[in-house]
Amino acid sequence: MASPGRNGHGTVLVVGASGFLGLEIVRAFAQHGWEVRGLIRDPAKRGRVRTAGATPIVGDVLEPSSLLAAASGADAIVHVAANPPADRGGTDRSREVRVDGVRHLVEAARSGGVRRLLVGSGYWVYADQPGLITEESRVDPRGESRVNYDTERAALAANRPGELDVLIVRPGMVYGDGAWFRPVVTAIERDAYHVIDEGKNLWSFVSLPDTGTGFFAVATAGRPGEVYNLVDGHPAAWGEFATFVAQRLGHRAPATITFGSAAREYGPEIAHHLAANRATSSAKLQALGWQPKFPEFRSGVSEVLGRRSRASPG
Ligand SMILES: NC(=O)c1ccc[n+]([C@@H]2O[C@H](COP(=O)([O-])OP(=O)(O)OC[C@H]3O[C@@H](n4cnc5c(N)ncnc54)[C@H](OP(=O)(O)O)[C@@H]3O)[C@@H](O)[C@H]2O)c1
């Protein structure tokens, strides 16, 4: 359990606070009475981070000096910074933001007396495999998931239980009104969404609100040096998921394409991820006392799509 902070609960620094996961992690900690600091690069994003419950702090995970005051005296840091747009010279700094970002945050944690570092990764690091995936299952990080895996390794190398506890969270497919889910909805609405070979392979999902509470559970009850899967515990076939979304939107079920044409269209790594079997267990996280509000995708997706149609009627 993280030590109680000055306000009787705790203080957390969320790095990547303006992002899809970051904002929800801010909300979860704030709703539990924690003092939340939200690191943002762009001052224009202050408002949304404040509304979610954090005090915005402008900084950059690639600029170590900007992290020192932000981290100082916090009980925990959560690193979900990712996906920076290419810089002015056109360089993609995604790997630096994740992997070097961890190293800078470890330094900031040590100098600021922070005892817990949580690093968000993703369940795509697991190998395509039959059977239920646990945290002990085989990994085979490819493409972008290689970056998340290297981020995990860099973080775990800094784990010193009692001094700096490092914990890894591997969310599954996080659905909510943003990230990958929004383009899926748009493509289905245009009858332009496809699944590979009927989409019989199993994916694992988790709703955005449950993602926030999952990170909170790991921060407050997780064991140092451990990895936790963050999924709803009810894997479902990709095609079943996409067909359900299409039905809810009043569109026809997505068409099927072969693996070969998907590899040509999206690239082999993405096609591999789409077609992989990753039925994943959340038993380890649930043993910490975490329970998803949406225990299977139908209830959660209905909620997201209902909110979306109320926001833009007709
Ligand atoms: N979305 C999913 O379904 C999902 C599922 C499982 C795992 N994950 C993993 O979770 C992580 C976060 O994903 P996401 O979907 O939340 O991404 P996102 O919406 O793109 O958010 C990334 C955040 O990182 C910030 N950031 C980028 N570069 C930074 C820098 N140099 N310093 C400080 N902050 C920086 C961005 O700030 P700006 O707004 O200023 O660019 C943004 O707030 C990724 O590693 C992803 O692989 C995501």
The ligand as an SDF file (V2000), in Angstrom:
LIG
                    3D

 48 52  0  0  0  0  0  0  0  0999 V2000
   -5.3900    3.3200  -25.9330 N   0  0  0  0  0  0  0  0  0  0  0  0
   -5.4020    2.0270  -25.6640 C   0  0  0  0  0  0  0  0  0  0  0  0
   -6.3600    1.2840  -25.9840 O   0  0  0  0  0  0  0  0  0  0  0  0
   -4.2380    1.4170  -24.9300 C   0  0  0  0  0  0  0  0  0  0  0  0
   -4.3910    0.0920  -24.5010 C   0  0  0  0  0  0  0  0  0  0  0  0
   -3.3330   -0.5050  -23.8310 C   0  0  0  0  0  0  0  0  0  0  0  0
   -2.1680    0.1860  -23.6210 C   0  0  0  0  0  0  0  0  0  0  0  0
   -2.0380    1.4630  -24.0640 N   0  0  0  0  0  0  0  0  0  0  0  0
   -0.7600    2.1350  -23.8320 C   0  0  0  0  0  0  0  0  0  0  0  0
   -0.9460    3.2250  -22.9350 O   0  0  0  0  0  0  0  0  0  0  0  0
   -0.0450    4.2850  -23.2620 C   0  0  0  0  0  0  0  0  0  0  0  0
   -0.8600    5.5660  -23.4370 C   0  0  0  0  0  0  0  0  0  0  0  0
   -1.7860    5.3740  -24.4820 O   0  0  0  0  0  0  0  0  0  0  0  0
   -2.9150    6.4630  -24.8100 P   0  0  0  0  0  0  0  0  0  0  0  0
   -3.8780    5.7940  -25.7250 O   0  0  0  0  0  0  0  0  0  0  0  0
   -3.3970    7.0880  -23.5560 O   0  0  0  0  0  0  0  0  0  0  0  0
   -2.0570    7.5510  -25.6350 O   0  0  0  0  0  0  0  0  0  0  0  0
   -2.4130    9.0830  -25.9750 P   0  0  0  0  0  0  0  0  0  0  0  0
   -3.8810    9.3310  -25.8900 O   0  0  0  0  0  0  0  0  0  0  0  0
   -1.7350    9.3840  -27.2590 O   0  0  0  0  0  0  0  0  0  0  0  0
   -1.7280    9.9120  -24.8010 O   0  0  0  0  0  0  0  0  0  0  0  0
   -0.3490   10.0370  -24.6810 C   0  0  0  0  0  0  0  0  0  0  0  0
   -0.0480   11.1970  -23.7610 C   0  0  0  0  0  0  0  0  0  0  0  0
    1.3740   11.3200  -23.6370 O   0  0  0  0  0  0  0  0  0  0  0  0
    1.7060   12.7010  -23.7220 C   0  0  0  0  0  0  0  0  0  0  0  0
    3.0870   12.8950  -24.1620 N   0  0  0  0  0  0  0  0  0  0  0  0
    3.6320   12.6440  -25.3760 C   0  0  0  0  0  0  0  0  0  0  0  0
    4.9250   13.0030  -25.3890 N   0  0  0  0  0  0  0  0  0  0  0  0
    5.2070   13.4990  -24.1570 C   0  0  0  0  0  0  0  0  0  0  0  0
    6.3560   14.0580  -23.5690 C   0  0  0  0  0  0  0  0  0  0  0  0
    7.5120   14.1810  -24.2470 N   0  0  0  0  0  0  0  0  0  0  0  0
    6.2860   14.4680  -22.2760 N   0  0  0  0  0  0  0  0  0  0  0  0
    5.1340   14.3730  -21.5750 C   0  0  0  0  0  0  0  0  0  0  0  0
    4.0020   13.8700  -22.0870 N   0  0  0  0  0  0  0  0  0  0  0  0
    4.0340   13.4340  -23.3770 C   0  0  0  0  0  0  0  0  0  0  0  0
    0.7080   13.2650  -24.7180 C   0  0  0  0  0  0  0  0  0  0  0  0
    0.6720   14.6500  -24.5600 O   0  0  0  0  0  0  0  0  0  0  0  0
    0.2650   15.6260  -25.7700 P   0  0  0  0  0  0  0  0  0  0  0  0
   -1.2390   15.6400  -25.7240 O   0  0  0  0  0  0  0  0  0  0  0  0
    0.8960   16.9110  -25.4220 O   0  0  0  0  0  0  0  0  0  0  0  0
    0.8310   15.0220  -27.0430 O   0  0  0  0  0  0  0  0  0  0  0  0
   -0.5670   12.5530  -24.2460 C   0  0  0  0  0  0  0  0  0  0  0  0
   -1.1310   13.2150  -23.1480 O   0  0  0  0  0  0  0  0  0  0  0  0
    0.7060    3.8300  -24.5190 C   0  0  0  0  0  0  0  0  0  0  0  0
    1.9470    3.3040  -24.1510 O   0  0  0  0  0  0  0  0  0  0  0  0
   -0.1750    2.7290  -25.0940 C   0  0  0  0  0  0  0  0  0  0  0  0
    0.5900    1.7650  -25.8090 O   0  0  0  0  0  0  0  0  0  0  0  0
   -3.0540    2.1060  -24.7010 C   0  0  0  0  0  0  0  0  0  0  0  0
  1  2  1  0
  2  3  2  0
  2  4  1  0
  4  5  1  0
  4 48  2  0
  5  6  2  0
  6  7  1  0
  7  8  2  0
  8  9  1  0
  8 48  1  0
  9 10  1  0
  9 46  1  0
 10 11  1  0
 11 12  1  0
 11 44  1  0
 12 13  1  0
 13 14  1  0
 14 15  2  0
 14 16  1  0
 14 17  1  0
 17 18  1  0
 18 19  2  0
 18 20  1  0
 18 21  1  0
 21 22  1  0
 22 23  1  0
 23 24  1  0
 23 42  1  0
 24 25  1  0
 25 26  1  0
 25 36  1  0
 26 27  1  0
 26 35  1  0
 27 28  2  0
 28 29  1  0
 29 30  1  0
 29 35  2  0
 30 31  1  0
 30 32  2  0
 32 33  1  0
 33 34  2  0
 34 35  1  0
 36 37  1  0
 36 42  1  0
 37 38  1  0
 38 39  2  0
 38 40  1  0
 38 41  1  0
 42 43  1  0
 44 45  1  0
 44 46  1  0
 46 47  1  0
M  CHG  2   8   1  16  -1
M  END
$$$$
